[in-house]
Amino acid sequence: MKRLFACLFFGFVAASVAAQEAPDALVKRVTDEVLEIVRKDKDIQNGNARKAIELVDAKVLPHFNFQHMTALALGKEWRKATPQQQERLTQEFKTLLVRTYSNSLTAYRNEAIKYKPFTLPAGATDVLVRTEIHQPGNKPVQLDYNLEKGEAGWKVYDVVVAGISLVTNYREQFAQEVRNGGLDGLIASLASKNKSLESGTAKAEKK
């Protein structure tokens, strides 16, 4: 599942996005760009985790609404959080996603992406862009992007891989953490996981 969700980062590596660009055109353009980068970057192909993280930090993050993603993953617990807790939860969740999936950027460098037909309804601010990943020797994998339009243009707030939502995938895990230790317990748990992932990256770089 981590390899599948890793491909969500492929779609959003452009340095800037024009607010008037249609969401399907955005997905296609930047997916093609990031695939080209990964296919040419030998460091990333050879497992340079730090460089992959830097790529995600610099190119991917501006095109995701992590606050909305975190709110969806928390469900009703989000409304109970203070502004400070919401900020910490968003930051830790974002860091978790980046560190968890950036090391899998090369997983789909040789795959073919098929873009499904898309029509943008007049005045729409929330849409679903559907794509399909064709893997040699395997069945195609459905990859759908939920995007919303704001002042900065279209941004992703959820990704559905093979029928499984990214934010929903975390919802039960987060709910259990909240039941065990409250919102602060969840924050501490996420921070601990992020430190562990960071430590693993540092050890890999020293090898």
N, C-alpha and C positions, 0 to 999 in steps of 0.2 A: 504493500500500500504506500509506503514512503516513496518508492520509485515512481509510482503513479502520480502522487501529489507533487513530486518534485517538478514535474513538467509544467505545473501551473506558472512557474517562474519564467518559462520560456517566452511567454506572451508579452512581457512588459519590461523590455530593456532599452527602449528608446530614451534619449536624454530629455526630450520634451514632447508634449502632446498638444496638438491644436484642439481647442475646445470644440470646434465645429466638425472635427473628424468623426465619421460614423463609427460606432463601436465595433462592427464587424471588420471594417477597413483597418481600424487600429489593431485589432487582434492579429489579422493577417500580416500587416506590415511589420510589426515589432516581433512577431514570432519568427518570421523569415530572417530578420536582422540578428536575433539572438542565436538562432541555430547556426548562422554563418560564423558568428564570433566564436562560439564553442567549438565548432568544427576546425577552426584555424588556430585556436589557442592551445598549444601543446602543454602548457603548464596546468591548465584546468583539466585537460584530458588525462594527465598523469596524476591527478588527484591532489593538486595544490588547493587545500581547503581554504587557506587564508585568501588566496586570490579569488576563489569562487565567492566567498563571503563579501569581499570588497565589491565584486561585480554586482551582487544582489543589492548591497547597501546603496551603491551609487546609481544603479539603473532600474532596479525593480520597484523599490519601496515607494517612489513617488506615484505609482500607478495603482496602489492598493489602498483601500479605506480600512485601515487596521482597527480603528475605533469601532466602526460598524461591525466588522468581523468579530471583534471581541465581545461586543454587546450581544450578537447572535449566539455566540458560543456559551455565554453566561446565562442567557435567557432571563428569567424574572429576577435572578440575583443581581443583574447589572443595575437595575433600578434601586436596589438597596445599597449600592456602593456609594461612598462619598466621591466628590470630584477627584480628590487625591488618590483614592483607591482605583478609580476608573483609569486615571492616567498611568498608574503603576501596572495595572493589569494589561492595559493596551501595550505598554512598552515591553513587558516581559513576554507576552504572547507573540508579539512581533519578533522579538529576538529568538524565541523558541522556533518559530517557523523558519526564520532565516538560517539558523544554525543547523536545524534538523535536515533541511532539504537542499541547501546550497552545495553540499558535498555530493549530490546526485545529479548535478547539472549535465553531466556527460551521458546519463542513462539513455537519453532519447536523441542523441546527436545524429544517429543514422536512420531515424524513423521518418516516414512521410506523413505530412499533416494534410488532412482533407477538411475543407471549410464548407459547412452546410449552408444551404440557401438561407438568406436572412433579409427581412424587410423591416425597416425602422418605421413604426407607426408615428404618425404626426403627433408631435408634442410629447412623445414618450420620454420618460426619465428613468425607467427601470426596465432593462431588457435582458434576454438570454441569448448569448452567442454560442452556437454549437459547433464543435469540431470533432474530428475523429483521428486517432493516432493509428497508423498502420505499421505494425511491427513484423519484421520478417519471421515467418514460421508461426505466428500467433494470430489470434483473432483481433480485429480492430478494437481499440479502446475508446469509448465515448468520453469526451472531455468538454464540459460545458462551463461557460463563464457567466456569472451574474454580474452585471455592471449597472451602476447608477450614475446619473449625470448631475454634477454640481457646478459650482462656479469655476472650478479648475478643469472641467471637462469630465470625461467618462472615467470611472474608477471601478475596479473589481472589489466586490464585498463577499463573494463566495465562489467556490469552484466545486463542481460536481464531477467526480471521476468514476466511471462505470456505475453510475447511479448513487454514489456515496458522496454526500456533502462534506466538504472540509470542516466547516464550522460545527455541523452536527456530529461529526466524528469525535470532536473534542467535548461535546456537551455533557455526556454522562460522566466522563472523567473529571471535568471541572465540578460538576454537581457533587460528586463523591468527595472531592477535596474540600468543598465548602461545608458539606455535612460533617466532615471530620474536624475541620479547624477554622471554619468561617472564611470570610473573604481574605483576611490577612494570612490565613494558613495557605490558601491557594496562591497568593502572591509569593509567599516564602517557598512553596513547592516549585513554582515556575522558576524563581530565581536560582534555586538549588540545581535544577535541571540545566539551566543555561550555563551555570558555572562549570558543571560537569562536562557539558559539550565543549565549552571553551578550553577546558583543561585537556580534553581529548584532542582538540585541534592543535594545541601547543605541543603536545607530545609527538603528534604525527609530523609536525614541522621539524622537530629535532632529529628525527630518524634519517 
